[in-house]
Amino acid sequence: MLAQQHTALVREVLGAMLTAERRETISRVVDNRTNRLHVAAEGVFDPHNTAAIIRSADAFGVQHVHIIEGAAKFHSSRSVTQGAHKWVDVRVYRDCAEFVAAMRAGGIRVLVAAMRGAVDVKEVTSAEPAVLVFGNESDGISPQMFALADGVFRIPMYGFVESFNVSVAASVAMSALRSGGGGDLSPAQKDVLTARYYLRSVRAGADIVRRALSSGRC
């Protein structure tokens, strides 16, 4: 975890090594990041699907992706994420109980996707932080997750098919709730995230900052 007191140094030292265009891109991305909407995948077997969810989360400004393993150990295809795994926070859980306990501790509502959910995804309110949970390719959301969830939502469908691919469903839901973009990070959170992105944008950035710290630049 990047210490708050070091963010200014990181931005000063590494910012000088980035192009103005890159700094502007990072600033735009950070301004549109949200901590209020999270996305989670439960027991998803195909690494291409988890990778696609991570990539979509980055594209829609969703900073937090949660992976609940269960019987399906987490693997992600970096050829599909195309680097998105560097820009979002991915946390892995052993099971749904561990995941829900972590969400409860963070004050985050757990909402699961199901074809017959009571609420249209577009009606999910952003008044409180929420995580949208999507089940695996064959069985969907587990009974355990249903029992622990705070609510159930659906993605409207108008054709003959009855379900989306899990990564497509996650993308559709994030698109519906993130239409128009806009972020909700505090100034302090933006400072930390900007510094993290600078570190990930400069080769050996952490070593460069450590040398600056050892020289007394803090």
SVG drawing of the C-alpha trace seen along z (x, -y; Angstrom):
<svg xmlns="http://www.w3.org/2000/svg" viewBox="-39 -18 60 45">
<polyline fill="none" stroke="black" stroke-width="0.4" points="0.0,0.0 1.4,-3.4 1.8,-5.7 -0.2,-8.9 2.8,-11.0 4.8,-9.7 2.2,-10.5 3.5,-14.0 7.0,-12.7 5.9,-10.0 4.0,-12.5 6.9,-15.0 9.7,-12.5 7.9,-10.2 5.6,-12.9 8.7,-14.6 9.4,-11.3 6.0,-11.0 4.8,-12.9 2.2,-15.6 -0.2,-13.5 0.3,-10.5 -0.2,-12.7 -3.5,-14.1 -4.7,-10.5 -4.0,-9.4 -5.8,-12.5 -8.8,-11.8 -9.0,-8.2 -8.7,-9.1 -11.4,-11.7 -13.8,-9.1 -13.0,-6.3 -15.7,-5.1 -15.4,-3.4 -19.2,-3.2 -19.8,-0.5 -17.9,2.8 -18.2,5.9 -17.7,9.5 -17.6,12.9 -18.5,16.1 -17.0,19.4 -16.3,18.4 -14.2,21.1 -13.1,19.6 -10.1,17.3 -11.1,15.4 -14.3,14.4 -12.7,13.2 -10.1,11.3 -12.9,9.7 -14.7,8.6 -11.5,7.0 -11.0,5.2 -14.5,4.0 -14.3,2.7 -11.3,0.6 -13.1,-0.7 -16.2,-1.8 -14.1,-3.3 -14.9,-0.6 -11.9,-0.4 -12.7,2.8 -13.2,6.3 -13.8,9.2 -13.3,12.9 -15.0,15.6 -13.2,18.8 -15.2,21.7 -14.3,24.8 -12.9,22.6 -9.4,21.3 -8.8,17.9 -6.8,17.6 -6.9,14.7 -5.8,14.3 -3.5,11.3 -3.9,11.4 -7.6,10.5 -7.1,8.0 -4.5,6.2 -3.0,4.6 -6.2,3.6 -5.2,5.8 -2.6,3.1 -5.1,0.4 -7.9,1.9 -7.8,3.6 -8.5,7.3 -9.2,9.2 -9.7,12.9 -11.8,14.8 -11.9,18.4 -15.7,18.5 -18.9,16.4 -18.9,16.2 -15.5,14.6 -16.5,12.2 -19.8,11.1 -18.1,10.6 -15.6,8.3 -18.3,6.4 -20.3,6.0 -17.2,4.6 -16.9,2.0 -20.5,1.0 -21.1,2.4 -24.4,3.9 -24.3,7.3 -26.6,7.5 -26.7,10.6 -27.7,11.0 -30.6,13.4 -33.0,13.6 -36.0,13.1 -34.5,10.4 -37.0,8.0 -35.1,4.9 -34.0,3.8 -30.2,3.1 -30.9,-0.5 -32.9,-1.0 -30.1,0.0 -29.5,-3.1 -26.1,-4.6 -27.0,-6.1 -24.9,-3.4 -21.9,-1.5 -22.9,1.7 -21.2,4.7 -22.8,6.5 -22.2,10.2 -22.4,12.5 -22.4,16.3 -20.5,18.9 -21.1,20.1 -23.2,23.1 -25.1,22.6 -25.2,18.9 -25.3,17.6 -24.9,20.2 -27.6,20.9 -25.2,19.7 -24.6,16.4 -28.4,15.9 -28.9,16.5 -26.3,13.9 -27.2,11.2 -28.9,8.0 -30.9,8.0 -31.4,9.4 -31.3,7.5 -32.0,8.5 -30.7,7.4 -33.7,7.0 -33.6,9.2 -35.9,9.0 -34.9,12.0 -35.2,15.8 -32.1,16.5 -32.4,16.5 -29.0,15.5 -25.9,13.6 -22.3,14.8 -21.1,13.8 -18.6,11.3 -21.1,9.7 -23.7,9.5 -21.1,7.7 -20.3,5.3 -23.9,4.5 -24.6,3.9 -21.6,1.6 -22.5,-0.3 -26.0,-0.8 -24.9,-2.2 -21.8,-4.1 -23.5,-5.9 -21.9,-9.3 -18.9,-8.4 -18.0,-10.6 -16.0,-9.7 -16.5,-9.8 -13.0,-9.6 -12.1,-12.1 -9.1,-14.4 -6.9,-12.2 -8.0,-9.0 -7.3,-10.7 -3.8,-11.6 -3.0,-8.0 -4.4,-6.5 -2.6,-9.0 0.7,-8.1 0.0,-4.4 -0.6,-4.9 2.6,-6.9 4.5,-4.0 2.9,-1.6 3.7,-3.8 7.4,-4.3 9.8,-1.4 11.5,-0.7 9.4,-3.5 9.4,-2.0 13.2,-1.9 13.5,-5.5 11.2,-6.6 13.1,-4.6 16.4,-6.3 14.7,-9.7 13.5,-8.8 17.0,-7.6 18.4,-10.9 16.1,-12.8 13.5,-14.0 10.4,-13.6"/>
</svg>
